[in-house]
Amino acid sequence: MTDSKTREPLLVARNVTRIFGSAYALRDATMALRRHEICGLLGANGAGKSTLSRIVCGHLSPTSGEILFKDAPLAVGSARDALRAGIALVAQETSLAPDMSVLENIFLPRYAMPGRLSFAQLRQRAQAILSELGHDHALPLDMEVRRLSAAQRQLVEIAKALALNAELVIFDEPTASLSPTEVDRLFDIMTRLKDSGKALAFVSHRLEEVFAITDRVTILREGRTVAEGVPTAGLSQNDIIRHMVGRDIGNVYRKAPSTKAAGERPVVLDVVRLSAPPAVRDVSFSVRKGEILGLGGLVGAGRSESAEAIFGLRPRAGGQVFVAGKEIHPKSPIAAIRAGMGMVAEDRRAQNIVPDMTVGENLFLAQMGKHRGLGRGHSLRRKQAGELMARLGLPADRMDANLLHFSGGMQQKVIIARWLLIEPEVLILDEPTKGVDIGTRQVIYELLREVAEKGIAVVVISSDFEELLGICERVVVMSDGYTIADLPASRLNEESLTLLAAPRSSAERNAVFLRDLVARHGGTAFWGLIDGDQFVCLAVAEGKGGVPTGFAAGHVYFAQETAIPAALEERKPGVVTEKDGRSTLLTRMSNRRGHDLGWIGLSLPPGAKLPDHESLADRMAGLITSRQDEEIHA
């Protein structure tokens, strides 16, 4: 319960204006943040969300306006002042020290504070924070941050903010590189922070997340506040989009029908048993002409590292890569570009943009790598560049402006346009809509569909499973450096994709349980997700002389395609007998938040002695309880 005082705003920003040169980033913006609440701070790219956040956290000074914190004027001249006042920011673009370890970065703000540091205590605290985030095993505390992926660096940024125990925390796009499972863990932590009396602001372009975690929303458009402190429960997605962009967007995931069946299109990119340890162990997939293929998985699955190995950014230890039937061995991006490939890397600031170059210079970087003759080859592409700029809504009269002066969405458009100028046969995009608004996402999706229709093979790596299922024809699922499944998107949903992407260590626990079942009782044991008339097989174990079900891990089946259609169609705990006399016992699994973890089943041949139903169900329930206990203590 909260008293009336806790309902008073902890922070109030009134009429905040910020001018860069002659351009307004904010115009009389307002915002209020309260204890025991999570407020969504929303708006299209360039609306001023990050600018307002950075002003509150001392990274920028306002040109004019007033900010009150705890009913007193907030006078912070630096981020250090804001931290001492109890205000922290989880930045969209990470602000970590690359040559320092994960442990040192988590507690970097402590170095500027008085008092002695106990590294033994800091290590213990850091381990506890990473356990809460579910990544104590994937983020070694002594590893240098420069060796981490962009998604792992984002997790360190979150851990750094949690270590401060601040009264007000602004999360600026913290979920952009996280999978649904990892987002769920973060939301658990945010809810605990809210319940403990913290005030939180949540900046995100994923509207489904806004509805899942926020109590109120404040919406900016072109630097102005157009909705302030509106209860989230009273809004729809269309309401928010209209406030953000001033119009309806419609279905951003519209798929254009292909004129040719998938099997009729030639394979353009073929990856065979790719290995680049430790992140990439055994990865295989193929992409056909005009196809959009998705690579899905959790942080640490090896998706980005696989793309880097394919594109010559990471040395390969084994495997083969073919482009249009010709094996290639790129040892540098230039070699990959000349072999017909393009790649939009995940980290926009560190891997894609040359900060001291203009829009035009950044735009023509890939063309310079591909061009073999004298000069830079710009003249051949200027007309195409102008058409692309217009298509993407980029101001053609600002080609000589510094790219860093543009919003994140505008920067991403320029980066994608850079690769389209070289007309690649294969285009790989790693988190292409990370940190961009719904309107920009729609433009990017339309562009990818047009690119595919022209025959380019497109690979999309994304932590947004809704995005993968919405724009891709097929999804290849990765876990711990291995490809686990290769399935049509139409046969998947977010739940089945999440379960397929689970770490192999987690899946192995269930597989051991299945092997124990068949060792004791014979038959065939399986674990999977039942969705309508489809079954997604996650693991299977067959005993000697068992009754084959035809299941294989990582595949999706219609119920009528299997040997146990009645059990899959009834979808209820207990024993179901098929027409051929075999019997199947099913038990449903779910975690403490009610999320579906699938079904565990045991199928026995006709006439076989059935195990005691209740005792077997209790053993299956024990497996669920142990999983939940691990989640609670993780």
Salt bridges, closest charged atoms under 4 A:
GLU37 OE2 - ARG7 NH2 2.60
GLU37 OE2 - ARG216 NE 3.16
GLU66 OE1 - ARG14 NH1 3.18
GLU93 OE2 - ARG348 NH2 3.89
ASP99 OD1 - ARG146 NH2 2.30
GLU132 OE2 - ARG192 NH2 2.90
ASP142 OD1 - ARG123 NH2 2.76
GLU144 OE1 - ARG146 NE 3.98
GLU157 OE2 - LYS160 NZ 3.45
GLU167 OE1 - ARG35 NH2 2.61
GLU167 OE2 - LYS70 NZ 2.49
GLU173 OE2 - HIS205 NE2 3.31
GLU182 OE2 - HIS135 NE2 3.27
ASP184 OD1 - ARG593 NE 2.99
ASP184 OD2 - HIS595 ND1 3.85
ASP188 OD2 - ARG592 NH2 3.55
ASP188 OD1 - ARG593 NH1 2.19
GLU209 OE2 - ARG206 NH1 3.19
ASP215 OD1 - LYS194 NZ 3.48
ASP239 OD1 - ARG242 NH2 2.72
ASP248 OD1 - ARG242 NH1 3.16
ASP282 OD2 - ARG273 NH2 2.51
GLU291 OE2 - ARG474 NE 2.67
GLU308 OE1 - ARG314 NH2 2.95
GLU327 OE2 - HIS329 NE2 3.54
GLU346 OE2 - LYS434 NZ 3.91
ASP347 OD2 - ARG153 NH2 2.57
GLU423 OE1 - ARG381 NH1 3.77
GLU446 OE1 - ARG254 NH2 2.90
GLU446 OE2 - ARG449 NH2 3.19
GLU450 OE2 - ARG391 NH2 2.79
ASP464 OD2 - ARG206 NE 3.77
GLU473 OE1 - ARG265 NH2 2.88
ASP486 OD1 - ARG474 NH1 2.74
GLU508 OE2 - ARG515 NH2 2.64
ASP516 OD2 - ARG520 NE 3.34
ASP516 OD2 - ARG619 NH2 2.46
GLU561 OE2 - ARG491 NH2 3.49
GLU570 OE1 - LYS572 NZ 3.41
ASP580 OD2 - ARG582 NE 3.04
ASP596 OD2 - ARG588 NH2 3.71
GLU630 OE1 - ARG509 NH1 3.14
GLU631 OE1 - ARG592 NE 3.85
